[in-house]
């Protein structure tokens, strides 16, 4: 979290989802891990193109003459040799390393997409919890006022003690619910802080937790978008890298050429020369390396086909879940909530006029709270389903409600 500490962010007022995501990308270790993986892949490319180190060999000996009139000698010398790869072999090795570098870059995009998705989820959960707190606080206030009203009626003989006790129980229960919802919101905010910034303030308002820019919901357009999924790109790059590795292993069968020079010195003579050598591929033609690379290539291709099927399933499930939840949101907003609000108003007016009992009023309020809770849950499921839909097509920013779904 060094970035957030060095440059404090201003979180006053409503914040957008994009600001939270940007803060997470700046501060979360995921970006450092991605950079490290990409740097390692780039280093492999440099290593693949490097020349083999030359080999220096020094010798020092001692002669033991078999003829009596010869003196002993201490010959010494040295040799320097350089191993040279065939040009095609080196190029194939570099091409394989570069292909793996492309895989690392594609996997980095997948990791960033996962980070953005996780932040969106955490923000949505917090936004729903914050809305629940607002409703719970209002319910607790009304329940307290209702208990006070019932006590006032008892004083003038218009209510009995059982009604007062019931009103007080309702107020106590509402206060307990308010405290529980407050703790849930605090927990959700604490989780969001671990993703974005420990300095996120209490009472944070996420302005667009349930809205955004994406409006595409038809299966055909989404299926076309899914074809550009970064996971599919990464698997395609992995298959290409496996193919390049196969080529590199096949080229590795070509023997390398070793050239060198040597110099030896004895008492009566100096020797100089050059050497030229290469290995004879009689016992080992790298068959195992080629077979392993070909198996890895087949595995990568199969994984790509399997992943495409999985993404198609995820797309169908997420699209269905989003459309179902959006339909519930629309129905609850346009039909159930207005009826519940009207029922509360009518029961409240009747209770104040002495034409309805406390039980009738409490029943109406419970029914309305149930409808409100169902609406919050439907909006949460719709928002999370759209995040899943975005991940299925490789675009986490698709976690938005379509324009035809009413927003509160």
C-alpha positions as CSV (number, residue, x, y, z in Angstrom):
1,X,0.0,0.0,0.0
2,X,3.0,2.3,-0.4
3,X,1.4,4.2,-3.3
4,X,-1.7,5.1,-1.2
5,X,0.5,6.1,1.7
6,X,2.8,8.3,-0.4
7,X,0.0,10.0,-2.3
8,X,-3.2,10.2,-0.2
9,X,-6.3,10.1,-2.2
10,X,-9.3,12.4,-1.7
11,X,-12.3,10.1,-1.0
12,X,-14.7,12.8,0.0
13,X,-18.1,12.7,-1.7
14,X,-19.4,10.0,-3.9
15,X,-16.8,7.9,-5.7
16,X,-17.0,6.0,-8.9
17,X,-16.2,2.4,-9.4
18,X,-13.4,3.3,-11.8
19,X,-11.6,5.3,-9.0
20,X,-11.8,2.3,-6.7
21,X,-10.5,0.0,-9.5
22,X,-7.6,2.4,-10.3
23,X,-6.7,2.6,-6.6
24,X,-6.6,-1.1,-6.4
25,X,-4.4,-1.4,-9.5
26,X,-2.0,1.2,-8.1
27,X,-1.7,-0.3,-4.7
28,X,-2.4,-4.1,-4.9
29,X,0.6,-6.5,-5.2
30,X,-1.0,-8.1,-8.3
31,X,0.5,-5.5,-10.5
32,X,4.0,-6.1,-9.0
33,X,3.5,-9.9,-9.6
34,X,2.5,-9.3,-13.2
35,X,5.5,-7.0,-13.8
36,X,7.9,-9.6,-12.2
37,X,6.5,-12.4,-14.4
38,X,6.8,-10.3,-17.6
39,X,10.4,-9.3,-16.6
40,X,11.3,-12.9,-16.1
41,X,9.9,-13.8,-19.5
42,X,11.9,-10.9,-21.1
43,X,15.0,-12.2,-19.4
44,X,14.4,-15.7,-20.9
45,X,14.3,-14.1,-24.3
46,X,17.7,-12.4,-23.7
47,X,19.1,-15.7,-22.3
48,X,17.9,-17.6,-25.4
49,X,19.8,-15.3,-27.7
50,X,23.0,-15.3,-25.7
51,X,26.2,-17.0,-27.0
52,X,27.6,-20.0,-25.1
53,X,30.6,-19.0,-22.9
54,X,34.0,-19.8,-24.3
55,X,36.0,-22.6,-22.6
56,X,39.6,-22.1,-21.4
57,X,41.7,-25.1,-20.6
58,X,45.2,-24.9,-19.1
59,X,47.6,-27.8,-18.7
60,X,50.8,-28.4,-16.8
61,X,52.7,-31.8,-17.0
62,X,55.9,-33.5,-16.2
63,X,57.8,-35.9,-18.5
64,X,59.5,-39.1,-17.4
65,X,62.0,-40.1,-20.1
66,X,62.4,-43.8,-20.9
67,X,65.9,-43.1,-22.3
68,X,68.7,-42.4,-19.8
69,X,70.3,-39.5,-21.6
70,X,67.1,-37.4,-21.9
71,X,66.3,-34.8,-19.3
72,X,63.0,-34.4,-17.6
73,X,60.7,-31.7,-18.9
74,X,57.6,-29.8,-17.6
75,X,55.5,-29.1,-20.7
76,X,52.6,-26.7,-20.3
77,X,50.0,-25.1,-22.5
78,X,46.4,-24.1,-22.9
79,X,43.5,-24.1,-25.3
80,X,40.5,-21.8,-25.9
81,X,37.4,-23.1,-27.6
82,X,34.0,-21.6,-28.5
83,X,30.8,-23.6,-29.0
84,X,28.8,-22.3,-32.0
85,X,25.1,-23.1,-32.4
86,X,23.7,-23.6,-35.9
87,X,21.9,-20.4,-36.9
88,X,18.5,-22.2,-37.2
89,X,18.9,-23.8,-33.8
90,X,19.5,-20.4,-32.1
91,X,16.7,-18.7,-34.0
92,X,14.2,-21.5,-33.0
93,X,15.3,-21.1,-29.3
94,X,14.8,-17.4,-29.4
95,X,11.4,-17.7,-31.1
96,X,10.2,-20.1,-28.4
97,X,11.3,-17.7,-25.7
98,X,9.5,-14.8,-27.3
99,X,6.4,-17.0,-27.7
100,X,6.5,-17.7,-23.9
101,X,6.9,-13.9,-23.4
102,X,3.6,-13.4,-25.2
103,X,2.0,-15.9,-22.9
104,X,3.2,-14.0,-19.8
105,X,1.8,-10.7,-21.2
106,X,-1.6,-12.4,-21.9
107,X,-1.7,-14.0,-18.4
108,X,-0.9,-10.5,-17.0
109,X,-4.1,-9.2,-18.6
110,X,-6.1,-12.1,-17.1
111,X,-4.7,-11.2,-13.7
112,X,-5.7,-7.6,-14.1
113,X,-9.2,-8.6,-15.2
114,X,-9.5,-10.7,-12.2
115,X,-8.4,-7.9,-9.9
116,X,-10.9,-5.5,-11.5
117,X,-13.7,-8.1,-11.1
118,X,-12.9,-8.7,-7.4
119,X,-12.9,-4.9,-6.7
120,X,-16.3,-4.6,-8.4
121,X,-17.7,-7.4,-6.4
122,X,-16.4,-6.0,-3.1
123,X,-17.8,-2.5,-4.0
124,X,-21.3,-4.0,-4.9
125,X,-21.5,-6.0,-1.7
126,X,-20.6,-2.8,0.3
127,X,-23.1,-0.7,-1.6
128,X,-25.9,-3.2,-0.9
129,X,-24.9,-3.3,2.8
130,X,-24.8,0.5,3.0
131,X,-28.3,0.7,1.5
132,X,-29.5,-1.9,4.1
133,X,-28.1,0.3,6.9
134,X,-30.0,3.3,5.6
135,X,-33.3,1.3,5.6
136,X,-32.6,-0.3,9.0
137,X,-31.9,3.1,10.6
138,X,-35.2,4.5,9.2
139,X,-37.1,1.4,10.4
140,X,-35.6,1.8,13.9
141,X,-36.6,5.5,14.0
142,X,-40.2,4.8,12.9
143,X,-40.4,1.8,15.4
144,X,-39.3,4.1,18.2
145,X,-41.8,6.7,17.3
146,X,-44.5,4.1,17.1
147,X,-43.6,2.8,20.6
148,X,-43.8,6.4,21.9
149,X,-47.2,6.9,20.2
150,X,-48.5,3.7,21.7
151,X,-47.4,4.7,25.2
152,X,-49.1,8.1,24.7
153,X,-52.3,6.3,23.8
154,X,-52.1,4.1,26.9
155,X,-51.9,7.2,29.0
156,X,-55.3,8.4,27.7
157,X,-56.8,5.0,27.7
158,X,-56.8,4.4,23.9
159,X,-54.4,1.4,24.1
160,X,-53.7,-1.5,26.3
161,X,-50.4,-2.7,27.9
162,X,-50.1,-5.6,25.5
163,X,-50.0,-3.1,22.5
164,X,-47.3,-1.1,24.3
165,X,-45.3,-4.2,25.0
166,X,-45.6,-5.3,21.4
167,X,-44.6,-1.8,20.1
168,X,-41.5,-1.8,22.4
169,X,-40.6,-5.3,21.2
170,X,-40.8,-4.1,17.6
171,X,-38.6,-1.1,18.5
172,X,-36.0,-3.3,20.2
173,X,-36.0,-5.8,17.3
174,X,-35.6,-2.9,14.8
175,X,-32.7,-1.6,16.8
176,X,-31.0,-5.0,16.8
177,X,-31.5,-5.2,13.0
178,X,-30.0,-1.7,12.6
179,X,-26.9,-2.7,14.6
180,X,-26.5,-5.9,12.7
181,X,-26.8,-4.2,9.3
182,X,-24.3,-1.6,10.5
183,X,-21.8,-4.3,11.4
184,X,-22.3,-5.9,8.1
185,X,-21.6,-2.7,6.3
186,X,-18.5,-2.1,8.4
187,X,-17.2,-5.6,7.4
188,X,-17.9,-5.0,3.7
189,X,-16.1,-1.6,3.9
190,X,-13.1,-3.3,5.7
191,X,-12.9,-5.8,2.8
192,X,-13.1,-3.1,0.2
193,X,-10.3,-1.2,2.0
194,X,-8.0,-4.3,1.6
195,X,-8.5,-4.0,-2.1
196,X,-8.3,-0.3,-2.7
197,X,-7.1,2.0,0.1
198,X,-7.0,1.7,4.0
199,X,-8.1,5.4,4.0
200,X,-11.5,4.8,2.6
201,X,-13.8,6.8,4.9
202,X,-16.8,5.6,6.9
203,X,-20.0,6.2,5.0
204,X,-18.3,5.9,1.6
205,X,-20.8,6.3,-1.2
206,X,-20.2,4.3,-4.4
207,X,-22.1,6.4,-7.0
208,X,-22.3,3.8,-9.8
209,X,-22.3,0.5,-8.0
210,X,-25.5,-0.5,-9.9
211,X,-25.0,1.4,-13.1
212,X,-22.5,1.9,-15.9
213,X,-22.0,2.2,-19.6
214,X,-22.4,-1.3,-21.0
215,X,-25.9,-2.1,-22.3
216,X,-25.2,-5.2,-24.5
217,X,-27.2,-8.1,-23.3
218,X,-28.0,-10.2,-26.4
219,X,-26.3,-13.5,-26.6
220,X,-25.0,-13.1,-30.2
221,X,-23.0,-9.9,-29.4
222,X,-21.7,-11.3,-26.2
223,X,-20.6,-14.5,-27.9
224,X,-18.7,-12.4,-30.4
225,X,-17.1,-10.5,-27.6
226,X,-16.2,-13.8,-25.8
227,X,-14.1,-14.8,-28.8
228,X,-11.7,-12.0,-27.8
229,X,-11.4,-13.1,-24.2
230,X,-7.9,-12.7,-22.8
231,X,-8.0,-16.2,-21.4
232,X,-8.5,-17.5,-25.0
233,X,-5.7,-15.3,-26.2
234,X,-3.4,-16.6,-23.4
235,X,-4.2,-20.2,-24.4
236,X,-3.7,-19.4,-28.0
237,X,-0.3,-17.9,-27.2
238,X,0.5,-21.0,-25.0
239,X,-0.3,-23.3,-28.0
240,X,1.8,-21.1,-30.2
241,X,4.6,-21.2,-27.6
242,X,4.3,-25.0,-27.4
243,X,4.6,-25.2,-31.2
244,X,7.7,-23.0,-31.1
245,X,9.2,-25.2,-28.4
246,X,8.6,-28.2,-30.7
247,X,10.5,-26.5,-33.4
248,X,13.3,-25.6,-31.0
249,X,13.6,-29.2,-29.8
250,X,13.7,-30.5,-33.3
251,X,16.4,-28.0,-34.2
252,X,18.3,-29.0,-31.1
253,X,19.1,-32.3,-32.8
254,X,21.6,-30.5,-35.0
255,X,25.1,-30.9,-33.5
256,X,26.9,-27.7,-32.5
257,X,30.2,-26.8,-33.9
258,X,33.2,-26.1,-31.6
259,X,36.2,-24.2,-32.8
260,X,39.3,-23.6,-30.8
261,X,43.0,-22.7,-30.6
262,X,45.7,-24.3,-28.5
263,X,49.3,-23.8,-27.6
264,X,51.8,-26.1,-25.9
265,X,55.3,-25.5,-24.9
266,X,58.0,-28.0,-24.2
267,X,61.8,-27.7,-23.7
268,X,62.7,-28.2,-27.3
269,X,59.6,-27.2,-29.2
270,X,56.4,-25.1,-29.2
271,X,53.2,-26.3,-30.6
272,X,50.3,-24.2,-31.9
273,X,47.1,-25.2,-33.7
274,X,43.4,-24.9,-34.2
275,X,40.7,-27.4,-33.5
276,X,37.3,-28.1,-35.0
277,X,34.8,-30.5,-33.5
278,X,31.2,-31.5,-33.3
279,X,29.2,-34.1,-31.5
280,X,28.0,-37.2,-33.4
281,X,24.2,-37.7,-32.7
282,X,24.5,-41.5,-32.5
283,X,23.0,-42.3,-29.2
284,X,20.8,-39.2,-28.5
285,X,18.8,-37.4,-31.1
286,X,16.6,-35.6,-28.5
287,X,13.6,-37.8,-29.2
288,X,12.4,-37.5,-25.6
289,X,12.6,-33.7,-25.7
290,X,10.7,-33.6,-29.0
291,X,8.0,-36.0,-27.7
292,X,7.6,-33.9,-24.5
293,X,7.2,-30.7,-26.5
294,X,4.7,-32.3,-28.9
295,X,2.7,-33.6,-25.9
296,X,2.7,-30.1,-24.3
297,X,1.5,-28.7,-27.6
298,X,-1.4,-31.2,-27.8
299,X,-2.2,-30.4,-24.2
300,X,-2.3,-26.7,-24.8
301,X,-4.6,-27.1,-27.8
302,X,-7.0,-29.3,-25.8
303,X,-6.9,-26.8,-22.9
304,X,-7.9,-24.1,-25.3
305,X,-10.9,-26.1,-26.6
306,X,-11.9,-27.0,-23.1
307,X,-11.6,-23.3,-21.9
308,X,-13.7,-22.1,-24.9
309,X,-16.5,-24.6,-23.8
310,X,-16.2,-23.4,-20.2
311,X,-16.5,-19.8,-21.1
312,X,-19.5,-20.6,-23.3
313,X,-21.2,-22.2,-20.2
314,X,-20.2,-19.3,-18.0
315,X,-21.7,-16.9,-20.6
316,X,-25.0,-18.8,-20.8
317,X,-25.3,-19.1,-17.0
318,X,-24.3,-15.4,-16.3
319,X,-26.6,-14.1,-19.0
320,X,-29.5,-16.1,-17.7
321,X,-28.8,-15.1,-14.1
322,X,-28.5,-11.4,-15.1
323,X,-31.7,-11.4,-17.1
324,X,-33.6,-13.2,-14.3
325,X,-32.4,-10.8,-11.6
326,X,-33.0,-7.8,-13.8
327,X,-36.6,-9.0,-14.4
328,X,-37.1,-9.3,-10.6
329,X,-35.7,-5.8,-10.1
330,X,-38.1,-4.4,-12.6
331,X,-41.1,-6.2,-11.3
332,X,-40.3,-5.4,-7.7
333,X,-39.6,-1.7,-8.5
334,X,-42.6,-1.2,-10.7
335,X,-45.2,-3.4,-8.9
336,X,-44.4,-4.7,-5.5
337,X,-42.7,-1.7,-3.9
338,X,-45.4,0.9,-4.8
339,X,-48.1,-1.5,-3.4
340,X,-46.1,-2.0,-0.2
341,X,-45.6,1.7,0.3
342,X,-49.2,2.4,-0.3
343,X,-50.2,-0.3,2.1
344,X,-48.0,1.3,4.8
345,X,-49.5,4.7,4.2
346,X,-53.0,3.4,4.4
347,X,-52.4,1.4,7.5
348,X,-50.5,4.3,9.2
349,X,-53.4,6.7,8.5
350,X,-55.9,4.1,9.7
351,X,-53.9,3.5,12.9
352,X,-53.6,7.2,13.6
353,X,-57.3,7.5,13.1
354,X,-58.0,4.6,15.4
355,X,-59.4,2.5,12.6
356,X,-56.7,-0.1,12.4
357,X,-54.9,-2.1,15.1
358,X,-51.2,-2.1,15.9
359,X,-51.0,-5.6,14.5
360,X,-52.3,-4.5,11.2
361,X,-49.8,-1.7,11.0
362,X,-46.8,-3.9,12.0
363,X,-47.9,-6.6,9.5
364,X,-47.9,-4.0,6.7
365,X,-44.5,-2.7,7.8
366,X,-43.0,-6.3,7.9
367,X,-44.4,-7.0,4.4
368,X,-42.9,-3.8,3.1
369,X,-39.5,-4.6,4.6
370,X,-39.6,-8.0,3.1
371,X,-40.3,-6.5,-0.3
372,X,-37.4,-3.9,0.2
373,X,-35.0,-6.7,1.2
374,X,-36.0,-8.8,-1.9
375,X,-35.4,-5.7,-4.0
376,X,-31.9,-5.2,-2.5
377,X,-31.1,-8.8,-3.0
378,X,-32.3,-8.8,-6.6
379,X,-30.2,-5.7,-7.4
380,X,-27.2,-7.3,-5.7
381,X,-27.7,-10.5,-7.8
382,X,-28.2,-8.6,-10.9
383,X,-25.0,-6.5,-10.4
384,X,-22.9,-9.6,-9.5
385,X,-24.3,-11.5,-12.4
386,X,-23.3,-8.7,-14.8
387,X,-19.8,-8.9,-13.3
388,X,-19.8,-12.6,-14.0
389,X,-21.1,-11.8,-17.5
390,X,-18.2,-9.4,-18.0
391,X,-15.7,-12.0,-16.9
392,X,-17.2,-14.5,-19.3
393,X,-16.5,-12.2,-22.2
394,X,-13.2,-10.9,-20.8
395,X,-14.5,-7.4,-19.9
396,X,-15.0,-6.8,-16.2
397,X,-16.4,-3.3,-16.9
398,X,-19.5,-5.0,-18.2
399,X,-20.7,-5.2,-14.6
400,X,-23.5,-2.7,-15.2
401,X,-27.2,-2.8,-15.4
402,X,-28.8,-2.3,-18.9
403,X,-30.5,1.0,-19.6
404,X,-33.9,-0.5,-19.5
405,X,-33.6,-1.7,-15.9
406,X,-34.8,1.1,-13.6
407,X,-32.2,2.4,-11.1
408,X,-33.3,3.7,-7.7
